Amino acid sequence: MSAKNLDSKGRFRAKTIGFRVSPEEDQLINSAVALSGMTKQDYIVKRLLCRDVVVQGNPRVYKALKNQLAEVLAELKRIKNGANIDAELLETIRLINITLYGLKGEYE
């Protein structure tokens, strides 16, 4: 019999939880996960349990910020001059803002 696979805190995670999301929700979740620098599992568990997600600045987070900002810029160039900005884009901008100010220690 193989050894149990424990997480970093010594917990055995034997339960699986699955749920369906729309493609737009998937994109928002993936953006938030990338900006957090955490694994998707750790990010979702923290959010579901109403725990704070603390972003540690590292090259992976900075690369995710750079990529997200490039996507936002491309989308803003596409919709130019006051066209409708969708809620997903605004949410992505909000997450980038929170992450950047959090890394600087200025966000409240």
Secondary structure per residue as TSV (DSSP state, phi and psi in degrees):
chain	resnum	aa	ss	phi	psi
A	1	M	-	360.0	136.1
A	2	S	-	-79.0	159.5
A	3	A	-	-71.5	150.1
A	4	K	-	-67.6	143.3
A	5	N	-	-91.6	108.1
A	6	L	B	-99.9	150.9
A	7	D	-	-82.3	-174.4
A	8	S	T	-65.3	-19.1
A	9	K	T	-103.5	14.3
A	10	G	S	79.4	14.9
A	11	R	-	-91.2	141.4
A	12	F	B	-94.3	115.1
A	13	R	-	-100.1	95.5
A	14	A	-	-102.1	-11.4
A	15	K	-	-94.4	142.8
A	16	T	-	-117.7	134.2
A	17	I	-	-122.5	129.2
A	18	G	-	-128.9	149.9
A	19	F	-	-154.3	160.4
A	20	R	-	-101.2	145.4
A	21	V	-	-136.4	161.0
A	22	S	-	-77.7	164.0
A	23	P	H	-58.6	-35.7
A	24	E	H	-67.3	-43.3
A	25	E	H	-64.8	-38.3
A	26	D	H	-61.0	-43.0
A	27	Q	H	-63.1	-43.2
A	28	L	H	-64.5	-42.2
A	29	I	H	-63.1	-46.1
A	30	N	H	-63.1	-36.8
A	31	S	H	-64.1	-46.1
A	32	A	H	-63.4	-40.3
A	33	V	H	-63.9	-45.7
A	34	A	H	-61.8	-41.4
A	35	L	H	-71.0	-22.3
A	36	S	H	-81.5	-25.6
A	37	G	T	78.0	8.9
A	38	M	S	-100.8	170.8
A	39	T	-	-74.5	158.3
A	40	K	H	-61.8	-40.9
A	41	Q	H	-61.1	-49.5
A	42	D	H	-63.0	-41.1
A	43	Y	H	-62.6	-48.7
A	44	I	H	-65.3	-40.6
A	45	V	H	-62.0	-45.1
A	46	K	H	-61.8	-44.0
A	47	R	H	-67.0	-40.6
A	48	L	H	-66.3	-32.0
A	49	L	T	-91.9	11.5
A	50	C	T	56.7	38.0
A	51	R	-	-99.2	152.3
A	52	D	-	-67.7	139.6
A	53	V	-	-97.1	112.8
A	54	V	-	-100.6	120.3
A	55	V	-	-92.2	124.6
A	56	Q	-	-98.7	123.5
A	57	G	-	-63.1	124.7
A	58	N	-	-153.3	170.0
A	59	P	H	-57.0	-33.9
A	60	R	H	-65.8	-40.0
A	61	V	H	-67.7	-44.0
A	62	Y	H	-64.4	-36.8
A	63	K	H	-65.9	-41.6
A	64	A	H	-63.0	-41.5
A	65	L	H	-60.8	-44.9
A	66	K	H	-60.9	-45.7
A	67	N	H	-65.3	-42.3
A	68	Q	H	-65.6	-40.5
A	69	L	H	-64.6	-36.8
A	70	A	H	-64.9	-40.6
A	71	E	H	-65.7	-41.3
A	72	V	H	-64.0	-44.7
A	73	L	H	-60.4	-44.5
A	74	A	H	-61.4	-41.6
A	75	E	H	-67.2	-40.9
A	76	L	H	-66.1	-38.4
A	77	K	H	-63.9	-35.4
A	78	R	H	-68.3	-38.7
A	79	I	H	-94.0	-6.4
A	80	K	T	12.0	150.3
A	81	N	T	49.7	59.9
A	82	G	T	72.9	14.6
A	83	A	-	-66.6	169.2
A	84	N	-	-62.0	126.6
A	85	I	-	-100.9	121.9
A	86	D	-	-75.5	161.5
A	87	A	H	-63.9	-32.9
A	88	E	H	-64.1	-41.2
A	89	L	H	-65.2	-42.6
A	90	L	H	-63.5	-38.6
A	91	E	H	-65.9	-40.5
A	92	T	H	-63.0	-43.3
A	93	I	H	-61.9	-41.3
A	94	R	H	-62.2	-44.1
A	95	L	H	-63.7	-40.8
A	96	I	H	-62.4	-44.2
A	97	N	H	-60.8	-47.9
A	98	I	H	-61.2	-43.2
A	99	T	H	-64.2	-47.3
A	100	L	H	-63.1	-47.2
A	101	Y	H	-68.3	-32.9
A	102	G	H	-65.5	-39.5
A	103	L	H	-65.8	-32.0
A	104	K	H	-83.1	-13.0
A	105	G	T	79.4	21.8
A	106	E	-	-111.2	-9.0
A	107	Y	-	-82.5	139.2
A	108	E	-	-119.9	360.0
